[in-house]
Amino acid sequence: MPIHEKSLIRPENLVEHENLVIDGVDVSGHWSTFIESRALSDYNENMQDEIEALAGGEHISRCWQCGSCTNACTVNAINPDFNPRFWIYLIRLGMEEELVRDKDIIWQCVSCNKCTYACPRDVNPEGVMKATAHWLELKGHTEKKPSMVFDEAFSQQVFDTGKIEDGLVLRQFMKRTGQPLTQPWLVALVMGLVRRFPVFYLMRLGLATVFRPRTKGWSKARAAIHEYV
């Protein structure tokens, strides 16, 4: 399905004539807006297959370009340039260079999953956005983003132990992104916990940080997950 929205056409590809008369009819200005023809030099016939092979991108071929994902998108409501439908369109056409031009905003998906709930074809657009961001990193188009660092810290703990210890995830994220643990908001959070939580609960939190509890019989599940990943 071709893209018709003017907002999705790069400004440099639009041509308008301030003064143009055709057969005695004044078509100056917006009436004479044309899109410059272009030859595709950025075609990557393997791009859809590459993104489909990553976690979250498995069902991208189901998309029929209805736009429900973009219409429901939390980020699009703030930044119209964040357009999952358009990026899926580019991926399926193999237009790598065009997709890479938006590399600095694709990773900003907040995983609210509104797009996934709205999608009538179970494409899982949220997963496609994560897979696309990961693909951009693997191809060397972008550096690793904070959201991907957090996902890795979170996932690694699940893979290893079958459980989540929030404090450890936060510490690993801060360390990997080079952020100090003494940030005012974090200090205020910890002090709030100390003042409000029962002593026995705080002790359990402390023990979990040191001993990292594991799900019983997790070894087979861990091996299966590592094999899949």
MITORDO-248571 format. One line per 10 residues: number of its first residue (from 1); their letters; for each residue x, y, z of N, C-alpha, C. Coordinates in steps of 0.05 Angstrom, whole numbers, m for minus. Example, Ala and Ser with C-alpha at 12.3 -4.5 7.8 and 13.67 -1.06 7.14 Angstrom:
1> AS> 264,m114,156,246,m90,156,264,m66,156 | 257,m45,142,273,m21,143,258,1,157
This chain:
1> MPIHEKSLIR> 17,m24,0,0,0,0,18,25,0 | 15,43,m20,32,67,m21,25,87,1 | 45,103,8,42,123,28,32,149,15 | 9,159,24,m3,183,12,m1,207,30 | 3,203,56,3,226,75,26,244,69 | 20,270,66,41,289,60,61,291,83 | 51,287,107,69,289,131,91,268,130 | 88,246,115,107,225,114,127,227,91 | 123,247,74,140,252,52,162,272,60 | 187,265,55,208,283,63,205,310,49
11> PENLVEHENL> 208,332,64,205,359,53,221,364,28 | 245,353,27,263,358,4,252,344,m21 | 233,326,m18,222,312,m41,197,325,m52 | 188,346,m38,164,360,m47,171,385,m63 | 157,389,m85,163,412,m102,137,428,m106 | 138,453,m100,115,471,m104,123,494,m122 | 104,503,m139,109,526,m156,94,550,m146 | 108,571,m140,95,595,m130,77,608,m151 | 85,606,m176,69,617,m198,68,597,m221 | 45,585,m224,42,565,m246,14,566,m257
21> VIDGVDVSGH> 12,570,m283,m14,571,m297,m14,549,m318 | m33,531,m318,m36,510,m337,m63,513,m352 | m61,516,m378,m86,519,m394,m104,541,m383 | m91,563,m375,m107,586,m365,m117,583,m337 | m110,561,m323,m118,556,m295,m95,561,m276 | m99,578,m257,m78,584,m237,m76,561,m217 | m54,546,m217,m50,524,m198,m26,530,m181 | m21,555,m175,2,562,m158,m1,552,m130 | 21,549,m117,21,541,m88,15,512,m85 | m2,505,m65,m7,477,m58,m20,461,m81
31> WSTFIESRAL> m34,475,m99,m47,461,m121,m26,448,m139 | m2,458,m139,18,448,m157,40,432,m142 | 33,420,m120,53,405,m105,58,378,m119 | 83,373,m124,91,347,m137,112,333,m119 | 112,307,m122,133,291,m108,154,284,m128 | 179,290,m122,200,284,m141,203,254,m144 | 207,244,m168,211,216,m172,239,208,m161 | 241,184,m153,267,175,m142,272,146,m149 | 297,139,m152,304,111,m157,313,99,m130 | 303,75,m124,310,63,m98,338,52,m99
41> SDYNENMQDE> 355,63,m82,383,52,m81,388,39,m54 | 367,40,m36,371,30,m9,356,4,m4 | 349,m10,m25,332,m34,m22,347,m57,m9 | 336,m68,12,348,m90,27,326,m112,27 | 328,m131,9,307,m151,6,306,m170,30 | 327,m169,47,327,m187,71,318,m174,96 | 312,m148,95,307,m133,120,283,m144,135 | 261,m150,122,238,m161,136,244,m188,149 | 259,m205,134,266,m231,145,284,m228,170 | 302,m208,168,321,m204,191,306,m195,216
51> IEALAGGEHI> 287,m177,212,272,m167,235,252,m187,245 | 241,m203,227,222,m224,234,236,m245,251 | 262,m249,247,277,m269,262,283,m261,290 | 278,m235,297,284,m225,324,258,m227,341 | 262,m230,367,239,m232,385,221,m207,383 | 195,m212,378,176,m190,375,169,m184,347 | 186,m191,328,180,m185,300,168,m208,284 | 161,m229,298,153,m254,284,129,m251,265 | 110,m232,272,85,m231,257,82,m205,240 | 105,m193,233,104,m168,219,90,m171,191
61> SRCWQCGSCT> 92,m195,180,80,m199,153,50,m199,154 | 38,m200,178,9,m199,179,m3,m171,175 | 14,m150,177,5,m123,177,m8,m116,150 | m32,m104,152,m46,m95,127,m49,m64,127 | m33,m50,143,m30,m21,141,m56,m6,148 | m70,m16,167,m95,m2,175,m90,23,191 | m67,25,205,m60,48,220,m70,48,249 | m82,26,258,m93,25,285,m70,29,306 | m47,18,300,m24,20,319,m16,49,323 | m12,64,301,m4,92,304,m26,109,317
71> NACTVNAINP> m51,103,310,m73,118,321,m75,114,352 | m67,90,361,m69,84,390,m43,91,405 | m22,98,391,4,101,402,7,124,422 | 17,118,446,21,139,466,42,159,458 | 64,150,445,86,168,437,77,185,414 | 62,173,395,53,188,371,36,212,379 | 21,209,401,4,231,411,20,256,418 | 46,251,425,64,273,433,82,280,410 | 91,260,395,109,265,373,99,251,348 | 86,266,329,74,254,305,94,239,288
81> DFNPRFWIYL> 120,244,291,140,231,275,144,202,284 | 134,195,307,135,167,317,112,152,305 | 117,136,284,96,125,268,101,95,262 | 92,77,280,97,48,276,87,38,249 | 63,47,241,52,37,215,71,43,192 | 82,68,192,100,76,170,125,59,170 | 136,54,194,161,39,196,157,10,187 | 134,m2,194,128,m29,185,126,m30,155 | 114,m9,144,112,m6,115,140,m6,102 | 158,10,113,186,12,103,200,m15,105
91> IRLGMEEELV> 196,m29,128,209,m54,132,200,m75,112 | 174,m75,106,164,m95,88,172,m89,59 | 178,m64,53,188,m57,26,218,m60,24 | 231,m63,47,260,m65,47,275,m39,44 | 262,m17,52,274,10,48,291,17,73 | 315,5,73,332,8,97,341,37,102 | 350,50,81,360,77,84,339,96,95 | 314,92,85,292,109,94,286,103,124 | 287,78,131,281,71,159,303,82,178 | 328,80,170,350,89,186,349,119,192
101> RDKDIIWQCV> 335,134,175,333,163,180,317,169,205 | 301,150,215,286,154,239,298,138,263 | 323,130,260,335,113,281,336,125,309 | 335,152,310,338,165,336,311,166,352 | 289,158,339,264,159,354,250,131,355 | 258,112,338,245,86,339,247,73,366 | 270,76,379,274,63,405,258,75,428 | 245,97,423,230,111,444,203,98,452 | 196,76,439,172,62,446,172,57,477 | 149,63,490,147,60,519,134,34,528
111> SCNKCTYACP> 129,17,508,117,m10,514,91,m9,530 | 74,11,523,48,12,536,29,m9,525 | 36,m20,502,20,m41,489,m7,m32,479 | m13,m6,478,m38,2,467,m41,m6,438 | m18,m5,423,m19,m12,395,m25,m42,392 | m14,m58,410,m19,m87,408,m48,m94,413 | m60,m80,433,m88,m85,438,m106,m76,415 | m98,m55,401,m114,m43,379,m111,m58,353 | m89,m73,349,m83,m86,324,m103,m108,318 | m117,m107,295,m136,m128,288,m123,m153,277
121> RDVNPEGVMK> m97,m152,272,m84,m174,259,m63,m188,277 | m62,m180,302,m43,m192,321,m14,m190,311 | m8,m167,300,20,m162,291,39,m159,314 | 29,m150,337,45,m142,360,64,m120,353 | 53,m96,346,71,m74,338,91,m66,359 | 84,m68,385,104,m62,406,128,m80,403 | 124,m105,398,146,m124,394,162,m117,369 | 148,m109,349,162,m101,324,180,m77,329 | 170,m58,345,187,m34,351,212,m43,366 | 209,m61,385,233,m70,400,251,m86,382
131> ATAHWLELKG> 240,m103,365,257,m118,346,271,m100,327 | 258,m79,318,270,m60,299,293,m44,312 | 288,m36,337,309,m22,352,333,m40,356 | 328,m66,362,350,m85,365,364,m89,339 | 349,m91,317,361,m95,291,379,m71,283 | 371,m47,290,387,m23,284,414,m25,299 | 413,m35,323,438,m38,338,456,m60,326 | 443,m83,319,459,m105,308,472,m97,281 | 459,m80,266,469,m71,240,489,m48,243 | 493,m38,267,512,m17,272,501,11,265
141> HTEKKPSMVF> 475,13,262,464,40,255,461,57,280 | 458,45,304,454,60,329,471,47,351 | 477,63,371,489,51,395,467,39,412 | 475,24,432,455,11,449,441,32,466 | 415,32,465,399,52,479,393,43,508 | 387,63,526,380,56,554,358,36,556 | 338,37,540,315,18,541,325,m10,536 | 343,m14,517,354,m40,511,371,m50,534 | 387,m32,546,403,m39,569,386,m50,592 | 364,m36,597,345,m44,618,333,m71,612
151> DEAFSQQVFD> 325,m75,587,313,m101,579,333,m123,583 | 358,m119,577,378,m140,580,382,m147,609 | 384,m126,626,388,m131,655,364,m146,666 | 340,m138,658,315,m151,668,314,m180,658 | 318,m184,632,316,m210,621,337,m229,631 | 362,m220,634,383,m237,644,377,m248,671 | 365,m232,688,359,m241,715,337,m263,714 | 317,m259,697,297,m280,693,309,m305,683 | 326,m303,662,338,m327,651,355,m342,672 | 369,m327,688,388,m340,707,373,m352,732
161> TGKIEDGLVL> 353,m338,742,341,m347,768,312,m353,766 | 298,m345,746,269,m349,744,254,m329,762 | 268,m310,773,255,m290,790,266,m262,784 | 253,m242,795,262,m214,791,267,m201,819 | 290,m190,822,296,m174,846,300,m146,836 | 280,m128,841,280,m102,829,305,m85,836 | 315,m88,860,338,m72,868,362,m79,851 | 366,m105,845,388,m114,829,386,m105,801 | 362,m106,789,357,m96,762,364,m67,760 | 355,m51,780,361,m23,780,391,m17,782
171> RQFMKRTGQP> 405,m32,800,433,m27,803,449,m34,778 | 441,m57,765,454,m65,740,450,m44,718 | 425,m34,717,419,m14,696,435,11,701 | 436,21,726,451,45,732,481,41,725 | 492,18,732,520,13,727,526,12,698 | 509,m2,682,515,m5,654,511,21,638 | 494,39,648,490,65,635,507,87,647 | 524,80,666,543,99,678,530,120,695 | 507,113,708,493,132,725,499,126,755 | 503,147,771,509,142,799,484,134,815
181> LTQPWLVALV> 487,118,836,465,109,852,456,130,872 | 471,152,874,465,173,893,447,195,882 | 432,189,861,415,209,849,392,216,869 | 385,242,871,365,251,891,339,234,891 | 328,228,867,303,214,866,306,186,877 | 330,173,873,334,146,882,338,146,912 | 353,166,922,357,168,951,330,172,965 | 313,189,954,287,194,965,269,169,965 | 272,153,944,257,128,942,265,109,964 | 291,105,967,301,87,988,293,96,1015
191> MGLVRRFPVF> 296,122,1021,289,132,1047,259,129,1053 | 243,132,1032,214,128,1035,208,99,1042 | 222,80,1030,218,52,1036,226,46,1065 | 249,57,1073,259,52,1100,239,62,1121 | 227,85,1116,209,97,1135,182,83,1136 | 173,72,1114,145,62,1112,142,32,1114 | 163,17,1105,160,m12,1103,166,m25,1130 | 153,m47,1137,159,m62,1162,187,m73,1162 | 199,m76,1185,227,m84,1187,231,m111,1174 | 213,m130,1179,217,m157,1168,217,m157,1137
201> YLMRLGLATV> 201,m139,1125,201,m137,1096,227,m125,1086 | 238,m105,1100,263,m94,1092,286,m115,1094 | 284,m132,1115,304,m153,1118,302,m173,1094 | 278,m179,1086,275,m198,1064,286,m185,1038 | 282,m159,1035,293,m146,1011,323,m147,1011 | 335,m143,1035,364,m143,1038,375,m171,1032 | 362,m192,1043,371,m219,1038,369,m227,1009 | 347,m218,996,343,m224,968,365,m211,951 | 375,m188,959,396,m174,945,422,m190,947 | 427,m202,970,452,m216,975,452,m244,964
211> FRPRTKGWSK> 430,m259,969,429,m287,962,415,m294,936 | 400,m275,924,387,m278,898,372,m304,897 | 348,m305,908,332,m330,908,326,m339,879 | 324,m366,877,319,m378,851,293,m394,851 | 281,m397,829,258,m414,826,267,m443,827 | 253,m460,843,261,m488,845,258,m502,819 | 277,m519,813,276,m535,788,278,m518,763 | 292,m495,765,294,m476,743,314,m484,721 | 332,m503,727,354,m508,709,345,m517,681 | 324,m534,680,314,m543,653,301,m520,638
221> ARAAIHEYV> 286,m504,653,273,m481,640,295,m461,630 | 315,m457,646,337,m439,639,351,m449,613 | 356,m474,612,370,m486,589,353,m483,564 | 327,m486,567,309,m484,544,308,m455,534 | 307,m436,553,306,m408,546,332,m399,532 | 355,m408,542,380,m401,530,382,m413,502 | 372,m437,498,372,m449,472,355,m434,452 | 332,m425,462,314,m409,445,326,m382,437 | 337,m369,457,348,m342,452,372,m344,434
